[in-house]
Amino acid sequence: MNRTQLLRLSLTLAALGGQQASADLITWSAVQDATGPAEVSQTGTLVTAKNCWSSAGGFVSPTVNGVTFDAFAPLGWNSAGWALMAGSTSGDPSYDSMLDDARATSGSLGNPTGWGAVQLDTLAPLTIGTQYEIQVWFCDQRPGVPTNKLNDRVMNCSSATGAATLSAGEVTNLGALTQGPTAGGLDADPNNMAGAGDTIFGQYVIGTFTRTTNDPLWLLIQGTHPLPTNVLSSHLNSFQLRELPSYTTYCFGDGSGLGCPCGNLGGAGEGCANSAGAGGATLSGGGIALLSNDTFSLTVNGVPGSKPGLVLRGANQTAGALAGDGLLCTGGSTARSQVQITMAGSTVFTTFQGAGFGASSYGAGVPTNYQFWYRDPVASPCGGGFNFTNGVSVVWAP
């Protein structure tokens, strides 16, 4: 192995038990007001984006913030709405177009409605063990009559897995499915304003899930209205699916959080600076964090020369504790790997199978946090003799 190779800590690991998370169900973040095209997420890699065109507006596939939303009519959602912006403009014609049309379930009206459903796994391939983000929009700024204000409609988002039976776009056997949590309601028009001076155009919500099975996966939408006598159907303007990295990084020695022990800041995204004099060491991940068929790996870069080191695994992320020349940012129930010797040179890496501990004793769906500790005994900036990389947090799938 030559002096320019990467040190890859391949963690081919077996599950050590723990309760499996509910398969594939979406966890939702807080609902946000729709105000401009920059809020169209670019996190990760686009899988698919859909714009629910109306029968009057025709087939519309706008590109917003670099994302093209293909014209789309969900199965059974045969009703439609258009001119939903009611004269408002975001200043971006494509975003206006995306929010201006919607599809609706075409069954009987209600308040609340039944759960309208869109099968996500038929729209694009979803990979087992991969994490995804979904972003959903609802807008309807039309005022309606006083007893039936369209701009007071609210759409609740949820998800389900299993073999669903649909009628006019609505699930008729919800009790036979496994349903996930419900997001906060998407208000059709939070400020009840349209036209000149309007700055809020409905709402959107972002959720995440890990694909763990090949079961049918459904996006669910249920409509409600504050007036009990109002009747409506489930509405959906647009949504997108994006593939997320299998890990996130945290706890940097670059000044973005807790300062390094003696002011020895590393570069952006690195651990605290070490004796190499060119910043700190980094830890990154790759592959798929799947307990049943693991291909996940950790890669260390920037260790100064041939040094012993080991992987730390913790149940918790911490804000950081000063230790040696760096920051210790793993805590709770912890474990450590066998000692490994890095190859000579500041960017030298080696490969080994098995890190001396299981992938996650905390169970599938629970974050597992890693750091790399390494010796740095000669001319270390603070004289501590050892240092740490940044942290890597992984959510393992079953």
N, C-alpha and C positions, 0 to 999 in steps of 0.2 A: 504494500500500500504506500503510494508516494506522498510527498510532502504537501500536495495541494488537494488531497482528498478531504471530504467532509466526515467528521465524526458522527456517525448515525447510530443512535441508541435504539435499536429495533426492539420494541416491546411486544414480542409475540407471546401473549399472556392468556391464561385461562381465567374464567370467571370464578370468583371465590364465594359465590352465593349472593344473597340480597334479593329483595323483592323486585320483580320486573315492573316497569312503568306501564301504564295503559298504552296500548299500541297506537301510535300515529296521531293521537288526539292533539288538537291545537291548543296551545297556551297563549292567551291574548294579553297584549300590553294595554296601556291606557288609550282611550279614544282621543283623537286629535282633530282640531278644526282644519278643513281644507281651505288653504289661502293662496297657494301658488305652486307652480310646476316643480320647484326644487324639492318639494316633499315627496315626490315620486322616488321611492327607494332605489338606490344603486348598490346596496349591500350585496356582496357575493356575486353570483353569476345568474343571469336571467334564465329561467326554465321556460316559462310561458307567461304571456300577458293578454288579457281578454277585455274587449270593450263591448258591452251589451247594446248593440245597435237597435234602434226603434224601427217599426214598420214604416213610419213617415220619414224619418231621417235617412233611411237607407243604410247601406253597408259603410261604416266609418271605421277606419283603422288609424287613429292619430298616433304621432310620435311625441312623447312628452319626456323631457329630461333624459333624452337618449333611449327611451324604452318605447317600442312600438306595440300598441295594444290592438291585437287582431280583432276584427269584427266577429261577434260571437252571439249565438242564440242558444242558451241552455235548453236541454231537452225538456219539453213540456211547458217552458216559460213562454207562452205564445202571446201574452199581452205586452203592451209597451207604453212608454211615456216619452215625450220629447219636449223640447223647449223648456227643460227643467231649470235652466239658469235664470229664466224669466227676465232677460235683459241685463243681468249682471255679467261682468267680465273680469277674469283674473289677469288680463293683460297678455295672456298667451292663448292664441286661437286654438291650439291643439288641446291644451288642458280644458278650455271651455267646451270643446267638442266632446271630450271624454266624459265630462260631467253632465252634458246636456241631454243625453239619451239614457234609457234604462230598459231592462226587460222585467216582466212581472209574471208570477205564477198565474195560471189561467183557470184555477178551480173556483170553488165558491168563496165569496168574500167573508171576512170575519174580523174580529178584534178581541184577542190577538188572532193572527192568521195561523194556519198550519206552518210547518217547517218546510220551506222551499229548499230544494237540494240540487247541488251541482257535483258530479263525480269528478274529483280532481285527478285521480290516477289514470283516467282515460284521456286526459288532455295532453299529457307528455309523460315520458318514462320517469319514474321515481325510483331511486336506487336504495336498496336496503342498507341501513347504517348511516345514511346521509341526513343531515339536518337541513331544513327548509324554512324559509320565511314566506308568509303570505300577507299581502296588503289588499284591503277591501275598501271601496268607496261607496257612499250613498249621498245623493244630492237631489232635492226636489224643492225649489224655491217658489213654486206656484202658490198663490194665496188661497184659492178655492173659496167656497162660501163660508160664512161665519161658523156654521155648525159642522163643517167638514173641511177644515183648513189642511190643505195638502202639505204645507210647509211645517206642520207639527207632527208629521209621521216620524216614527222611530223604527229602525231596523236593528235587531239583535243578531249577532253572529255566533255560531257554534260550529261543532264538527261531530262526525260520527263515523264509526267503522262497521262494516257488515253488509249483508245483502239486503239492500233497501228495495221496497216496492213503491213506485211513484204513480201518482195520479195527477195529471195537469201540473206537473212539476213539484208536487208536494209529497212528502213521505207519509205513507199510510200505515207503516208497521214500525214506528219509532221504538216501541217497547222491545222489539227484537234486536235493536242495534245497541252498540255501546256509544253513548253520547258523552262528549267532552264538556268543559266549562263554557259558559256564555260570556261574551265580551260585553262591556258597557254599551248601551244603545247608541247607534249612529243617528243623530238628529238630522232631519232633512234640511233644516235651515236654522242653525243655532241663534242667529241674531234677528230672524224673521224680517229680513230686509232684502230687497232686490233692486236692481237697476243702478243708477249713478251713485257712487260712494260706497257701494257694498264691498266688503273685504273678506267675508266668510262664506264659503260655497259648499255647504254640507259638511260632512266629516268623513274621516277614514280611520281604520284601525289596523295594526300590524300584529300578527301572531307567528309563532314558531312551532315546529314539530319535527320529530325524528322518524323517518320511515323505518319501521321495524318488521313489517309483514307485507304480504302481497294482498291483504284484505282490501276490499273497496273502501275508499276514503272520500267522505262527503263534506263539502262546505255547506252549512245549514244557515238559512236566513229566515227569521220570523219577524213579521211586522206588528207594530202596536200603535195605538193613538191614545192620547190622554182623555179624549171624550169616549166614554163607554159605548155610546150610540153610533160612533163612527165605524165604518167598515172599510177594509182595504185588503190588498194582497201583498205578498212579499215582493220587494223591489231590489234590484241590484244594478249598479251602474258599471263598475269596472273592478278588476282585481288582477294581481300579478303574483306569480310564484318565483322564488329565487333560491338557488342552492347556496347554503352557508358553508364556510370552512368548518372542519370537524373540531376545531379548537379555537380558543381565544388566548391572547397573551395579556399579561398584567404585571404590575410591580416592576417598574422600570427605574433604573438608577440614573435617569437623565434629567432630574430636577422636576419632573411632572408630578411627583408625589413626595414621599419622605426623602429628605436629603441624605446623601451618602456619608459614611462615618467621618471622613476628613475633607469633605468638599470635593471628593474625587468622582465627579460626574462622568458617566459614560455618554455615548452618543444616543440619539433618539432611538427608543425601543430596546436599548441595551441594558445590561446590568452595570453596576458601578465600575469605574475604570480600574484596570489591573496594571501589572508591571510591564505589559507590552508597550504601554505608552500611546496606544492608538484607540482608546476607548475601552469598553467592557465586553464581556462575552454574552452571547445570545442563545436562547433556546426556542426552537420552533417545532412544529409538528407536521405530519403528512400521513397519507393513507386514510383508512376508515377505522374508527374506534368502535368495533363491533365485537362484543364479548364472545359470540359463538364462532366467529371466523375473523380473527383480528389481523389487520394489516397496518395498524397505526404505528408510527415511529416518531421518535424525538431526535432532533438534530442540534448539536452544540457547535457554536463557532466562536472564535475569538479567545480561546484559552491560550495563555502565553507559554508556548513550548510543551514539552512532554511532562504532563502532570497527572497525579492520581485524582480521581473525582468519582462522584456517585450521584445517582438520581434520588431525590427526596420526593415522597408522595404524601400528600396531606388531604384530609377531608375538607379543610377550610382554607379560604384565602384570607390573609391578614393584611393590614395596612403596611406591614414591614417592621422588622426589628433590626437595629444595628448589630451586626455580627461580623467580626474580622474586618475585611475591607468592603463588605457589601451589605445587602438587605436580605434577611430571611423572611419569606412571605408565604410559607406553608405552615399550617397548624392543625389543631384538632387531632383526630386519630391519624397517626403518621406511620410511615415505614420508609426504609431506604434500600437501595439496590446494593449489589456487590460492587466493590471498588473496581474501577476501570482506569487504565492508563492511556491518556491521550498520546497521539504520535507527536514527534518533535515538530516545532514550527507553530506559528500563531494561527494557522488555518488547517491544522492536521486533524483528521477524523478517522475513526475505525468503526467496525460493525461487530455486534455480538447479538446472539439470540438469547432472550430471557434476561430479565433485569433483577432476578432474585426475589421478586414479589409479584403478586397477581395484578392484573390490569386495574381492577377496582373492587375492593372489598366493600364498597359503600353501595353497590347495586347499580343496575341499569337506570338511566335517567337522572342520576345524581352526579353533580360536578365532582371531578377528581382533579387535583391540582398538583403540578410537578415543578420542581426546580432542579438545576444542576449545581452541586457544590464542588469546588475544585481547590486544590492546594496552589498557593502562589507565594512560596516562602522567601524568595530572593527579590529584594528591592520592591516589595509591595507598597503601594502608595501610603497606606496608613500603618504599616508594620504589623498588620493582623495575621498575615501568612496564609489566609484563605479568602475566598470570595464566592459569589453566587451569580448565576445568570438571572435574567427576568423569569417570571413564572409562566406556565402554560396550563390552562384550564380546559378539561375535556369532559364532555358528557357522553358516556358510553351507552351504546344501544345494546339490547339483548343479543 
